[in-house]
C-alpha cells in the first residue's frame, strides 16, 4: 500500500503524520487490499473560523476509488470525521465485493 500524506498551506509535522497513520490503521483493519492512499490536509483562507481546516482522502482499491472529505475548525477533528466516513465506505465496499463473490460461487454450484 502506497501512503501519501501532503499538506496545502500547512506543514505536515511528524505528530500529524503519526496521527493520520494511526487513524488509517482502523480503516485498513477492515479491508487490507488497498493499492494507494492519498491524504491531503489543508487550511482554507476564509474569514470565518469554523470549517477552515480540511482533510481529504482518496483510496484506490481494486476496481474502485473511494473519496471522502471533511472540514472542521480543528484539523484533528477533521481527520477523525474523515476516517469515520472512510471506514463506512470501506465496509460498504467490502460487503458489496463479498456478496458478489458469494452470488457468483452459488451460481457455479447449481
Z-matrix of the N, CA and C atoms (Angstrom, degrees):
N
C 1 1.446
C 2 1.526 1 108.42
N 3 1.311 2 115.94 1 126.86
C 4 1.460 3 121.82 2 175.35
C 5 1.521 4 108.85 3 -91.12
N 6 1.318 5 116.64 4 127.10
C 7 1.455 6 122.02 5 179.99
C 8 1.518 7 109.05 6 -118.32
N 9 1.356 8 116.07 7 124.25
C 10 1.453 9 122.07 8 177.64
C 11 1.526 10 108.14 9 -123.77
N 12 1.326 11 115.86 10 120.98
C 13 1.466 12 121.30 11 176.70
C 14 1.519 13 106.50 12 -118.14
N 15 1.328 14 116.63 13 117.88
C 16 1.460 15 120.06 14 -178.65
C 17 1.526 16 109.95 15 -129.73
N 18 1.308 17 114.80 16 159.64
C 19 1.450 18 120.66 17 -179.11
C 20 1.517 19 110.82 18 -122.39
N 21 1.304 20 115.92 19 145.98
C 22 1.462 21 122.62 20 177.59
C 23 1.518 22 106.81 21 -122.00
N 24 1.312 23 117.36 22 115.42
C 25 1.465 24 124.77 23 -175.39
C 26 1.525 25 112.37 24 66.62
N 27 1.338 26 116.80 25 23.35
C 28 1.450 27 120.73 26 172.79
C 29 1.517 28 108.73 27 -158.40
N 30 1.321 29 115.06 28 156.71
C 31 1.458 30 120.79 29 178.19
C 32 1.524 31 108.00 30 -94.58
N 33 1.315 32 116.00 31 132.11
C 34 1.460 33 120.76 32 178.80
C 35 1.529 34 107.26 33 -84.20
N 36 1.318 35 115.86 34 106.19
C 37 1.460 36 121.28 35 -178.63
C 38 1.524 37 109.78 36 -78.73
N 39 1.327 38 117.09 37 161.05
C 40 1.471 39 118.85 38 176.57
C 41 1.531 40 112.96 39 -59.10
N 42 1.331 41 117.13 40 -34.50
C 43 1.469 42 119.98 41 177.99
C 44 1.528 43 110.72 42 -65.32
N 45 1.322 44 117.08 43 -42.47
C 46 1.464 45 121.64 44 178.96
C 47 1.524 46 110.35 45 -66.97
N 48 1.331 47 116.66 46 -41.49
C 49 1.463 48 121.23 47 178.14
C 50 1.531 49 110.46 48 -62.17
N 51 1.322 50 116.76 49 -42.75
C 52 1.463 51 121.19 50 178.38
C 53 1.519 52 112.27 51 -64.89
N 54 1.337 53 116.15 52 -38.21
C 55 1.459 54 120.53 53 179.19
C 56 1.535 55 111.03 54 -64.55
N 57 1.328 56 116.48 55 -45.53
C 58 1.466 57 120.43 56 179.83
C 59 1.531 58 109.94 57 -64.61
N 60 1.324 59 117.11 58 -42.10
C 61 1.459 60 121.07 59 -179.93
C 62 1.526 61 111.22 60 -63.60
N 63 1.335 62 117.04 61 -41.68
C 64 1.462 63 119.72 62 179.56
C 65 1.529 64 111.02 63 -66.66
N 66 1.319 65 117.78 64 -36.03
C 67 1.465 66 120.82 65 177.73
C 68 1.522 67 111.00 66 -70.89
N 69 1.327 68 117.91 67 -33.23
C 70 1.463 69 121.23 68 178.46
C 71 1.524 70 111.71 69 -68.41
N 72 1.336 71 116.46 70 -24.63
C 73 1.469 72 119.11 71 177.57
C 74 1.520 73 111.31 72 -59.58
N 75 1.321 74 117.03 73 -33.64
C 76 1.461 75 120.81 74 178.78
C 77 1.524 76 110.78 75 -64.69
N 78 1.321 77 116.12 76 -38.49
C 79 1.468 78 120.70 77 179.81
C 80 1.529 79 110.14 78 -71.84
N 81 1.327 80 116.64 79 -42.99
C 82 1.464 81 119.65 80 -178.68
C 83 1.529 82 111.74 81 -70.77
N 84 1.311 83 117.99 82 -19.39
C 85 1.463 84 120.74 83 176.40
C 86 1.529 85 110.44 84 -65.68
N 87 1.333 86 116.82 85 -34.21
C 88 1.462 87 120.60 86 179.35
C 89 1.518 88 112.52 87 -78.33
N 90 1.328 89 116.57 88 -35.42
C 91 1.457 90 119.97 89 -172.90
C 92 1.523 91 107.65 90 -148.85
N 93 1.326 92 117.47 91 111.34
C 94 1.459 93 120.15 92 -173.52
C 95 1.525 94 113.58 93 -101.32
N 96 1.320 95 118.48 94 8.20
C 97 1.457 96 121.24 95 -177.67
C 98 1.532 97 111.80 96 -96.45
N 99 1.312 98 116.44 97 42.60
C 100 1.459 99 121.41 98 179.64
C 101 1.525 100 109.12 99 -88.33
N 102 1.312 101 116.30 100 135.17
C 103 1.453 102 121.62 101 -179.27
C 104 1.524 103 110.24 102 -88.94
N 105 1.336 104 116.57 103 -46.49
C 106 1.453 105 121.06 104 -172.28
C 107 1.525 106 109.24 105 -146.85
N 108 1.328 107 116.89 106 135.65
C 109 1.466 108 122.17 107 177.54
C 110 1.527 109 107.86 108 -128.11
N 111 1.333 110 116.20 109 124.46
C 112 1.468 111 121.40 110 178.03
C 113 1.524 112 108.52 111 -122.11
N 114 1.318 113 116.07 112 124.10
C 115 1.461 114 122.18 113 179.20
C 116 1.528 115 107.67 114 -116.72
N 117 1.324 116 116.33 115 129.85
C 118 1.461 117 122.18 116 177.69
C 119 1.522 118 108.74 117 -120.28
N 120 1.314 119 116.19 118 120.16
C 121 1.461 120 122.59 119 177.39
C 122 1.515 121 107.23 120 -108.73
N 123 1.338 122 116.69 121 131.52
C 124 1.462 123 118.71 122 -176.81
C 125 1.515 124 110.99 123 -144.72
N 126 1.324 125 114.23 124 161.27
C 127 1.465 126 122.96 125 175.32
C 128 1.519 127 106.44 126 -120.61
N 129 1.318 128 116.68 127 120.55
C 130 1.463 129 121.79 128 179.16
C 131 1.523 130 109.73 129 -83.46
N 132 1.302 131 116.28 130 146.78
C 133 1.460 132 121.47 131 175.81
C 134 1.527 133 109.05 132 -91.77
N 135 1.307 134 115.10 133 82.34
C 136 1.466 135 120.96 134 179.22
C 137 1.518 136 108.55 135 -120.63
N 138 1.314 137 115.18 136 154.81
C 139 1.457 138 119.08 137 -179.98
C 140 1.526 139 111.75 138 -73.09
N 141 1.336 140 117.60 139 -41.50
C 142 1.462 141 119.38 140 179.04
C 143 1.524 142 109.18 141 -78.00
N 144 1.308 143 116.19 142 143.43
C 145 1.459 144 121.34 143 -173.30
C 146 1.526 145 112.69 144 -81.42
N 147 1.338 146 117.74 145 -28.91
C 148 1.458 147 118.18 146 -177.20
C 149 1.526 148 110.66 147 -72.89
N 150 1.293 149 115.71 148 142.66
C 151 1.467 150 124.61 149 179.14
C 152 1.528 151 112.16 150 61.45
N 153 1.317 152 116.65 151 35.97
C 154 1.456 153 121.09 152 178.57
C 155 1.520 154 111.88 153 -89.51
N 156 1.323 155 116.71 154 -33.54
C 157 1.461 156 122.28 155 -179.23
C 158 1.533 157 108.22 156 -86.98
N 159 1.330 158 116.34 157 128.40
C 160 1.462 159 120.38 158 -176.90
C 161 1.526 160 110.36 159 -122.47
N 162 1.320 161 114.29 160 145.02
C 163 1.457 162 121.36 161 174.24
C 164 1.521 163 107.51 162 -132.79
N 165 1.326 164 116.21 163 130.47
C 166 1.465 165 122.16 164 179.35
C 167 1.518 166 108.25 165 -129.28
N 168 1.318 167 116.71 166 149.01
C 169 1.446 168 120.35 167 178.91
C 170 1.522 169 109.83 168 -146.73
N 171 1.320 170 115.51 169 137.20
C 172 1.456 171 122.60 170 173.93
C 173 1.517 172 107.15 171 -121.44
N 174 1.327 173 115.84 172 125.22
C 175 1.457 174 121.39 173 178.18
C 176 1.520 175 107.49 174 -114.92
N 177 1.316 176 115.81 175 123.88
C 178 1.463 177 121.15 176 177.95
C 179 1.530 178 107.51 177 -99.73
N 180 1.324 179 114.84 178 116.18
C 181 1.459 180 121.07 179 174.48
C 182 1.519 181 107.49 180 -115.14
N 183 1.300 182 116.09 181 168.37
C 184 1.458 183 120.34 182 -177.42
C 185 1.526 184 109.79 183 -59.68
N 186 1.325 185 116.18 184 113.86
C 187 1.452 186 121.33 185 175.79
C 188 1.510 187 115.98 186 87.10
N 189 1.339 188 118.69 187 1.17
C 190 1.461 189 118.98 188 -175.41
C 191 1.530 190 109.92 189 -159.34
N 192 1.324 191 115.94 190 156.71
C 193 1.461 192 122.66 191 171.15
C 194 1.518 193 108.24 192 -120.50
N 195 1.317 194 116.49 193 133.17
C 196 1.460 195 121.82 194 177.19
C 197 1.520 196 107.58 195 -110.55
N 198 1.328 197 117.07 196 132.87
C 199 1.462 198 121.93 197 -178.17
C 200 1.520 199 109.01 198 -131.58
N 201 1.319 200 115.48 199 139.62
C 202 1.466 201 120.90 200 174.35
C 203 1.520 202 108.08 201 -147.55
N 204 1.327 203 115.15 202 152.15
C 205 1.463 204 120.73 203 176.54
C 206 1.515 205 109.02 204 -142.23
N 207 1.316 206 114.85 205 155.04
C 208 1.447 207 120.81 206 -178.74
C 209 1.521 208 108.97 207 -148.80
N 210 1.321 209 115.71 208 146.48
C 211 1.466 210 121.09 209 177.61
C 212 1.524 211 108.68 210 -133.09
N 213 1.327 212 115.85 211 138.98
C 214 1.463 213 120.98 212 -178.03
C 215 1.522 214 107.53 213 -157.60
N 216 1.325 215 117.28 214 167.92
C 217 1.459 216 119.66 215 178.12
C 218 1.527 217 111.73 216 -77.76
N 219 1.343 218 117.39 217 -19.45
C 220 1.459 219 122.65 218 177.01
C 221 1.524 220 108.40 219 -115.26
N 222 1.325 221 117.90 220 131.12
C 223 1.462 222 121.29 221 -176.02
C 224 1.525 223 111.70 222 -66.16
N 225 1.319 224 117.18 223 -37.06
C 226 1.469 225 119.78 224 178.69
C 227 1.528 226 110.94 225 -65.86
N 228 1.316 227 117.85 226 -37.98
C 229 1.464 228 121.23 227 176.23
C 230 1.524 229 110.63 228 -67.02
N 231 1.332 230 116.77 229 -36.54
C 232 1.465 231 120.16 230 176.98
C 233 1.526 232 110.50 231 -64.60
N 234 1.329 233 117.44 232 -39.55
C 235 1.466 234 120.96 233 177.93
C 236 1.524 235 110.08 234 -65.83
N 237 1.338 236 117.46 235 -41.61
C 238 1.470 237 120.63 236 177.70
C 239 1.531 238 111.10 237 -59.30
N 240 1.317 239 116.23 238 -47.48
C 241 1.466 240 121.27 239 -179.85
C 242 1.530 241 110.65 240 -63.77
N 243 1.320 242 116.66 241 -39.40
C 244 1.456 243 121.59 242 178.45
C 245 1.522 244 110.79 243 -62.09
N 246 1.310 245 117.31 244 -44.80
C 247 1.468 246 120.31 245 -178.78
C 248 1.525 247 111.64 246 -67.79
N 249 1.329 248 117.65 247 -33.06
C 250 1.464 249 120.23 248 174.60
C 251 1.523 250 110.28 249 -61.68
N 252 1.327 251 116.51 250 -45.16
C 253 1.462 252 120.80 251 179.76
C 254 1.531 253 110.77 252 -63.80
N 255 1.323 254 116.60 253 -44.94
C 256 1.460 255 120.38 254 -179.29
C 257 1.525 256 111.49 255 -65.51
N 258 1.316 257 116.08 256 -37.79
C 259 1.462 258 120.18 257 179.27
C 260 1.523 259 110.50 258 -60.63
N 261 1.323 260 116.73 259 -44.62
C 262 1.473 261 120.32 260 178.19
C 263 1.523 262 111.03 261 -63.16
N 264 1.339 263 117.42 262 -42.35
C 265 1.464 264 120.68 263 -179.64
C 266 1.527 265 111.40 264 -65.16
N 267 1.324 266 116.72 265 -41.68
C 268 1.461 267 120.34 266 -178.72
C 269 1.520 268 110.83 267 -66.42
N 270 1.330 269 117.51 268 -42.29
C 271 1.463 270 120.35 269 178.21
C 272 1.527 271 110.24 270 -63.43
N 273 1.323 272 117.43 271 -41.92
C 274 1.464 273 121.43 272 178.31
C 275 1.534 274 110.75 273 -63.08
N 276 1.333 275 116.61 274 -42.40
C 277 1.468 276 120.80 275 179.06
C 278 1.531 277 110.52 276 -64.76
N 279 1.326 278 116.92 277 -42.36
C 280 1.466 279 120.81 278 -179.81
C 281 1.525 280 110.54 279 -64.14
N 282 1.331 281 117.37 280 -42.97
C 283 1.469 282 120.64 281 177.97
C 284 1.518 283 110.98 282 -62.07
N 285 1.317 284 116.47 283 -40.32
C 286 1.465 285 120.57 284 -179.77
C 287 1.529 286 110.63 285 -64.84
N 288 1.320 287 116.49 286 -44.34
C 289 1.465 288 120.60 287 -179.94
C 290 1.522 289 110.38 288 -64.44
N 291 1.328 290 117.23 289 -43.91
C 292 1.459 291 120.17 290 -178.52
C 293 1.521 292 111.74 291 -68.63
N 294 1.325 293 118.45 292 -37.23
C 295 1.463 294 119.94 293 -179.49
C 296 1.520 295 110.22 294 -68.21
N 297 1.334 296 117.98 295 -35.86
C 298 1.461 297 120.44 296 176.68
C 299 1.525 298 110.39 297 -67.97
N 300 1.318 299 117.52 298 -37.78
C 301 1.457 300 120.28 299 178.76
C 302 1.525 301 110.65 300 -63.42
N 303 1.330 302 117.59 301 -41.45
C 304 1.459 303 121.00 302 178.64
C 305 1.516 304 111.57 303 -66.16
N 306 1.330 305 116.66 304 -38.96
C 307 1.465 306 119.94 305 179.86
C 308 1.529 307 110.65 306 -64.77
N 309 1.321 308 117.04 307 -40.86
C 310 1.465 309 120.90 308 179.13
C 311 1.531 310 109.71 309 -67.32
N 312 1.321 311 117.48 310 -41.62
C 313 1.467 312 120.79 311 -179.59
C 314 1.531 313 110.89 312 -66.54
N 315 1.319 314 117.19 313 -37.34
C 316 1.470 315 120.38 314 178.87
C 317 1.515 316 111.59 315 -65.98
N 318 1.324 317 117.59 316 -35.74
C 319 1.464 318 120.77 317 179.42
C 320 1.531 319 110.26 318 -65.92
N 321 1.335 320 116.92 319 -36.63
C 322 1.457 321 120.01 320 -178.02
C 323 1.522 322 111.78 321 -73.71
N 324 1.321 323 117.73 322 -24.38
C 325 1.457 324 120.97 323 179.77
C 326 1.522 325 112.05 324 -77.62
N 327 1.313 326 117.23 325 -27.85
C 328 1.469 327 120.98 326 -176.28
C 329 1.486 328 111.72 327 -83.29
